[in-house]
Amino acid sequence: MKELQRLKPLAEQFFALSVKFLELIDADETEYAQFIEDVKKTPTEKYYFSRGRLRRLKTRKKAQA
C-alpha cells in the first residue's frame, strides 16, 4: 500500500504531462489543417505561352548558359 502511495504523485504528473502533450498535438493538427485550407484558397496563376515565345525563351536560356 505504501508503494502505491509513493507512486501516486508520479502517476499524476505523468497524466498531467500526457494531457498537455495531447493538447499540443491537437493544436498542431488544427494549425496544419488551417494552413492547408489557406493554401487551397490561394488563387493559382496560369501562364500561357505561344510556341514562338517558348522557342525564344529556350534559345535565350541556351545562349546564357
The first five atom37 places (N, CA, C, CB, O) and aatype in JSON, in Angstrom:
{
  "aatype": [12, 11, 6, 10, 5, 1, 10, 11, 14, 10, 0, 6, 5, 13, 13, 0, 10, 15, 19, 11, 13, 10, 6, 10, 9, 3, 0, 3, 6, 16, 6, 18, 0, 5, 13, 9, 6, 3, 19, 11, 11, 16, 14, 16, 6, 11, 18, 18, 13, 15, 1, 7, 1, 10, 1, 1, 10, 11, 16, 1, 11, 11, 0, 5, 0],
  "atom_mask": [
    [1, 1, 1, 1, 1],
    [1, 1, 1, 1, 1],
    [1, 1, 1, 1, 1],
    [1, 1, 1, 1, 1],
    [1, 1, 1, 1, 1],
    [1, 1, 1, 1, 1],
    [1, 1, 1, 1, 1],
    [1, 1, 1, 1, 1],
    [1, 1, 1, 1, 1],
    [1, 1, 1, 1, 1],
    [1, 1, 1, 1, 1],
    [1, 1, 1, 1, 1],
    [1, 1, 1, 1, 1],
    [1, 1, 1, 1, 1],
    [1, 1, 1, 1, 1],
    [1, 1, 1, 1, 1],
    [1, 1, 1, 1, 1],
    [1, 1, 1, 1, 1],
    [1, 1, 1, 1, 1],
    [1, 1, 1, 1, 1],
    [1, 1, 1, 1, 1],
    [1, 1, 1, 1, 1],
    [1, 1, 1, 1, 1],
    [1, 1, 1, 1, 1],
    [1, 1, 1, 1, 1],
    [1, 1, 1, 1, 1],
    [1, 1, 1, 1, 1],
    [1, 1, 1, 1, 1],
    [1, 1, 1, 1, 1],
    [1, 1, 1, 1, 1],
    [1, 1, 1, 1, 1],
    [1, 1, 1, 1, 1],
    [1, 1, 1, 1, 1],
    [1, 1, 1, 1, 1],
    [1, 1, 1, 1, 1],
    [1, 1, 1, 1, 1],
    [1, 1, 1, 1, 1],
    [1, 1, 1, 1, 1],
    [1, 1, 1, 1, 1],
    [1, 1, 1, 1, 1],
    [1, 1, 1, 1, 1],
    [1, 1, 1, 1, 1],
    [1, 1, 1, 1, 1],
    [1, 1, 1, 1, 1],
    [1, 1, 1, 1, 1],
    [1, 1, 1, 1, 1],
    [1, 1, 1, 1, 1],
    [1, 1, 1, 1, 1],
    [1, 1, 1, 1, 1],
    [1, 1, 1, 1, 1],
    [1, 1, 1, 1, 1],
    [1, 1, 1, 0, 1],
    [1, 1, 1, 1, 1],
    [1, 1, 1, 1, 1],
    [1, 1, 1, 1, 1],
    [1, 1, 1, 1, 1],
    [1, 1, 1, 1, 1],
    [1, 1, 1, 1, 1],
    [1, 1, 1, 1, 1],
    [1, 1, 1, 1, 1],
    [1, 1, 1, 1, 1],
    [1, 1, 1, 1, 1],
    [1, 1, 1, 1, 1],
    [1, 1, 1, 1, 1],
    [1, 1, 1, 1, 1]
  ],
  "atom_positions": [
    [[0.82, -1.18, 0.0], [0.0, 0.0, 0.0], [0.88, 1.27, 0.0], [-0.94, -0.02, 1.21], [0.59, 2.24, -0.71]],
    [[1.94, 1.25, 0.8], [2.82, 2.4, 0.85], [3.5, 2.63, -0.5], [3.87, 2.22, 1.95], [3.76, 3.76, -0.89]],
    [[3.77, 1.54, -1.19], [4.4, 1.63, -2.51], [3.49, 2.39, -3.48], [4.73, 0.22, -3.07], [3.95, 3.22, -4.26]],
    [[2.19, 2.09, -3.42], [1.24, 2.78, -4.3], [1.12, 4.26, -3.94], [-0.14, 2.11, -4.22], [1.01, 5.1, -4.83]],
    [[1.15, 4.57, -2.66], [1.08, 5.97, -2.24], [2.31, 6.76, -2.72], [0.95, 6.07, -0.7], [2.22, 7.95, -3.02]],
    [[3.42, 6.08, -2.78], [4.64, 6.72, -3.24], [4.61, 6.97, -4.75], [5.86, 5.87, -2.88], [5.18, 7.95, -5.24]],
    [[3.94, 6.09, -5.49], [3.86, 6.22, -6.94], [2.74, 7.15, -7.4], [3.68, 4.86, -7.56], [2.75, 7.59, -8.55]],
    [[1.78, 7.45, -6.52], [0.64, 8.26, -6.92], [1.05, 9.64, -7.45], [-0.3, 8.42, -5.74], [0.55, 10.02, -8.51]],
    [[1.93, 10.42, -6.78], [2.32, 11.73, -7.33], [3.0, 11.61, -8.7], [3.24, 12.44, -6.36], [2.81, 12.46, -9.57]],
    [[3.78, 10.58, -8.86], [4.44, 10.36, -10.14], [3.42, 10.07, -11.24], [5.44, 9.2, -10.04], [3.53, 10.58, -12.35]],
    [[2.43, 9.27, -10.92], [1.37, 8.95, -11.89], [0.56, 10.2, -12.24], [0.43, 7.85, -11.33], [0.19, 10.39, -13.39]],
    [[0.3, 11.04, -11.24], [-0.44, 12.28, -11.5], [0.35, 13.21, -12.41], [-0.78, 12.98, -10.19], [-0.22, 13.84, -13.3]],
    [[1.64, 13.31, -12.19], [2.48, 14.14, -13.04], [2.52, 13.59, -14.47], [3.91, 14.23, -12.47], [2.45, 14.35, -15.44]],
    [[2.62, 12.29, -14.58], [2.65, 11.65, -15.89], [1.34, 11.92, -16.63], [2.89, 10.13, -15.75], [1.34, 12.2, -17.82]],
    [[0.23, 11.82, -15.92], [-1.08, 12.07, -16.52], [-1.19, 13.53, -16.98], [-2.21, 11.74, -15.52], [-1.66, 13.8, -18.08]],
    [[-0.75, 14.47, -16.14], [-0.82, 15.89, -16.49], [0.05, 16.18, -17.72], [-0.37, 16.77, -15.31], [-0.36, 16.95, -18.6]],
    [[1.22, 15.59, -17.78], [2.08, 15.79, -18.95], [1.48, 15.17, -20.2], [3.47, 15.19, -18.69], [1.59, 15.74, -21.29]],
    [[0.83, 14.04, -20.06], [0.18, 13.39, -21.2], [-0.93, 14.27, -21.74], [-0.38, 12.02, -20.81], [-1.08, 14.41, -22.96]],
    [[-1.71, 14.88, -20.85], [-2.8, 15.76, -21.27], [-2.23, 16.96, -22.03], [-3.63, 16.23, -20.06], [-2.74, 17.33, -23.08]],
    [[-1.17, 17.57, -21.48], [-0.53, 18.71, -22.16], [0.0, 18.32, -23.53], [0.61, 19.26, -21.3], [-0.17, 19.06, -24.5]],
    [[0.63, 17.16, -23.61], [1.18, 16.68, -24.87], [0.08, 16.48, -25.91], [1.95, 15.37, -24.66], [0.25, 16.86, -27.07]],
    [[-1.03, 15.89, -25.51], [-2.15, 15.68, -26.44], [-2.76, 17.01, -26.88], [-3.22, 14.8, -25.79], [-3.18, 17.14, -28.03]],
    [[-2.81, 18.0, -25.98], [-3.31, 19.32, -26.36], [-2.4, 19.96, -27.4], [-3.42, 20.22, -25.11], [-2.88, 20.59, -28.35]],
    [[-1.1, 19.81, -27.23], [-0.16, 20.37, -28.2], [-0.3, 19.71, -29.56], [1.28, 20.23, -27.69], [-0.26, 20.38, -30.6]],
    [[-0.45, 18.39, -29.57], [-0.63, 17.67, -30.83], [-1.89, 18.12, -31.52], [-0.67, 16.15, -30.59], [-1.89, 18.35, -32.73]],
    [[-2.98, 18.25, -30.77], [-4.25, 18.67, -31.33], [-4.15, 20.08, -31.9], [-5.36, 18.6, -30.28], [-4.66, 20.36, -32.99]],
    [[-3.49, 20.98, -31.18], [-3.32, 22.35, -31.66], [-2.49, 22.37, -32.94], [-2.65, 23.23, -30.58], [-2.79, 23.12, -33.86]],
    [[-1.45, 21.53, -32.99], [-0.61, 21.47, -34.17], [-1.39, 20.95, -35.38], [0.61, 20.58, -33.91], [-1.25, 21.48, -36.48]],
    [[-2.21, 19.93, -35.16], [-3.01, 19.39, -36.27], [-4.04, 20.41, -36.75], [-3.72, 18.1, -35.84], [-4.29, 20.51, -37.95]],
    [[-4.63, 21.16, -35.82], [-5.59, 22.19, -36.19], [-4.92, 23.29, -37.0], [-6.26, 22.78, -34.94], [-5.46, 23.75, -38.0]],
    [[-3.74, 23.7, -36.55], [-2.99, 24.73, -37.26], [-2.6, 24.25, -38.66], [-1.73, 25.12, -36.46], [-2.67, 25.01, -39.62]],
    [[-2.19, 22.99, -38.78], [-1.81, 22.44, -40.07], [-3.02, 22.38, -41.01], [-1.19, 21.03, -39.9], [-2.91, 22.7, -42.19]],
    [[-4.16, 21.96, -40.47], [-5.38, 21.89, -41.29], [-5.77, 23.28, -41.78], [-6.55, 21.25, -40.49], [-6.2, 23.44, -42.92]],
    [[-5.63, 24.3, -40.93], [-5.93, 25.66, -41.33], [-4.97, 26.13, -42.42], [-5.87, 26.6, -40.12], [-5.38, 26.81, -43.37]],
    [[-3.7, 25.78, -42.29], [-2.71, 26.13, -43.31], [-3.07, 25.52, -44.66], [-1.3, 25.68, -42.87], [-3.0, 26.19, -45.68]],
    [[-3.46, 24.24, -44.66], [-3.84, 23.56, -45.9], [-5.05, 24.24, -46.53], [-4.14, 22.06, -45.64], [-5.09, 24.43, -47.74]],
    [[-6.04, 24.62, -45.72], [-7.22, 25.3, -46.24], [-6.84, 26.66, -46.84], [-8.27, 25.49, -45.14], [-7.36, 27.04, -47.89]],
    [[-5.93, 27.38, -46.2], [-5.48, 28.66, -46.73], [-4.77, 28.48, -48.06], [-4.56, 29.36, -45.73], [-4.95, 29.29, -48.98]],
    [[-3.97, 27.44, -48.17], [-3.26, 27.17, -49.42], [-4.26, 26.83, -50.53], [-2.24, 26.03, -49.24], [-4.09, 27.26, -51.67]],
    [[-5.28, 26.06, -50.2], [-6.29, 25.69, -51.21], [-7.04, 26.92, -51.7], [-7.28, 24.68, -50.62], [-7.46, 26.96, -52.86]],
    [[-7.21, 27.92, -50.85], [-7.94, 29.12, -51.22], [-7.1, 30.11, -52.01], [-8.48, 29.8, -49.99], [-7.63, 31.03, -52.63]],
    [[-5.79, 29.92, -52.0], [-4.9, 30.82, -52.72], [-5.09, 30.62, -54.23], [-3.41, 30.58, -52.32], [-5.0, 29.5, -54.73]],
    [[-5.35, 31.71, -54.95], [-5.55, 31.55, -56.39], [-4.25, 31.12, -57.08], [-6.06, 32.86, -57.01], [-3.17, 31.59, -56.75]],
    [[-4.4, 30.23, -58.02], [-3.24, 29.77, -58.77], [-3.11, 30.61, -60.03], [-3.35, 28.25, -59.12], [-4.1, 31.06, -60.6]],
    [[-1.9, 30.8, -60.45], [-1.65, 31.56, -61.67], [-1.27, 30.6, -62.78], [-0.56, 32.61, -61.45], [-0.51, 29.66, -62.58]],
    [[-1.81, 30.86, -63.95], [-1.5, 30.02, -65.1], [-0.85, 30.9, -66.15], [-2.78, 29.33, -65.66], [-1.28, 32.02, -66.4]],
    [[0.17, 30.37, -66.75], [0.89, 31.1, -67.78], [0.71, 30.37, -69.11], [2.39, 31.25, -67.41], [0.94, 29.16, -69.21]],
    [[0.32, 31.11, -70.11], [0.15, 30.54, -71.43], [1.14, 31.22, -72.36], [-1.31, 30.7, -71.94], [1.16, 32.44, -72.47]],
    [[1.94, 30.43, -73.04], [2.91, 30.95, -73.99], [2.61, 30.38, -75.36], [4.37, 30.62, -73.55], [2.2, 29.23, -75.51]],
    [[2.84, 31.22, -76.35], [2.73, 30.71, -77.71], [3.97, 29.88, -78.01], [2.56, 31.88, -78.75], [4.97, 29.98, -77.29]],
    [[3.91, 29.07, -79.05], [5.07, 28.24, -79.39], [6.28, 29.09, -79.75], [4.73, 27.3, -80.56], [7.41, 28.74, -79.4]],
    [[6.06, 30.21, -80.44], [7.16, 31.1, -80.81], [7.8, 31.71, -79.57], [0.0, 0.0, 0.0], [9.02, 31.85, -79.5]],
    [[6.99, 32.06, -78.6], [7.51, 32.63, -77.35], [8.32, 31.58, -76.6], [6.35, 33.17, -76.46], [9.39, 31.9, -76.08]],
    [[7.85, 30.36, -76.55], [8.59, 29.3, -75.88], [9.93, 29.05, -76.57], [7.77, 28.0, -75.85], [10.94, 28.85, -75.9]],
    [[9.94, 29.08, -77.91], [11.17, 28.86, -78.66], [12.18, 29.96, -78.34], [10.88, 28.81, -80.17], [13.37, 29.68, -78.17]],
    [[11.72, 31.21, -78.26], [12.61, 32.32, -77.93], [13.16, 32.2, -76.52], [11.88, 33.65, -78.1], [14.33, 32.49, -76.27]],
    [[12.31, 31.77, -75.58], [12.75, 31.59, -74.21], [13.82, 30.51, -74.11], [11.57, 31.23, -73.32], [14.81, 30.67, -73.39]],
    [[13.62, 29.4, -74.84], [14.58, 28.3, -74.8], [15.92, 28.72, -75.39], [14.03, 27.08, -75.57], [16.97, 28.41, -74.84]],
    [[15.88, 29.42, -76.52], [17.14, 29.83, -77.15], [17.86, 30.87, -76.3], [16.89, 30.4, -78.56], [19.09, 30.89, -76.27]],
    [[17.12, 31.72, -75.61], [17.75, 32.71, -74.74], [18.44, 32.02, -73.57], [16.7, 33.73, -74.23], [19.53, 32.42, -73.17]],
    [[17.82, 30.98, -73.02], [18.42, 30.24, -71.91], [19.69, 29.52, -72.37], [17.42, 29.23, -71.33], [20.68, 29.48, -71.64]],
    [[19.66, 28.96, -73.58], [20.84, 28.29, -74.1], [21.97, 29.28, -74.33], [20.51, 27.56, -75.4], [23.13, 28.97, -74.07]],
    [[21.64, 30.47, -74.8], [22.66, 31.49, -75.08], [23.29, 31.99, -73.77], [22.04, 32.68, -75.86], [24.48, 32.33, -73.75]],
    [[22.52, 32.03, -72.69], [23.05, 32.48, -71.41], [23.94, 31.44, -70.76], [21.92, 32.85, -70.48], [24.84, 31.78, -70.0]],
    [[23.71, 30.17, -71.06], [24.47, 29.09, -70.43], [25.85, 28.95, -70.99], [23.76, 27.81, -70.58], [26.61, 28.07, -70.55]]
  ]
}
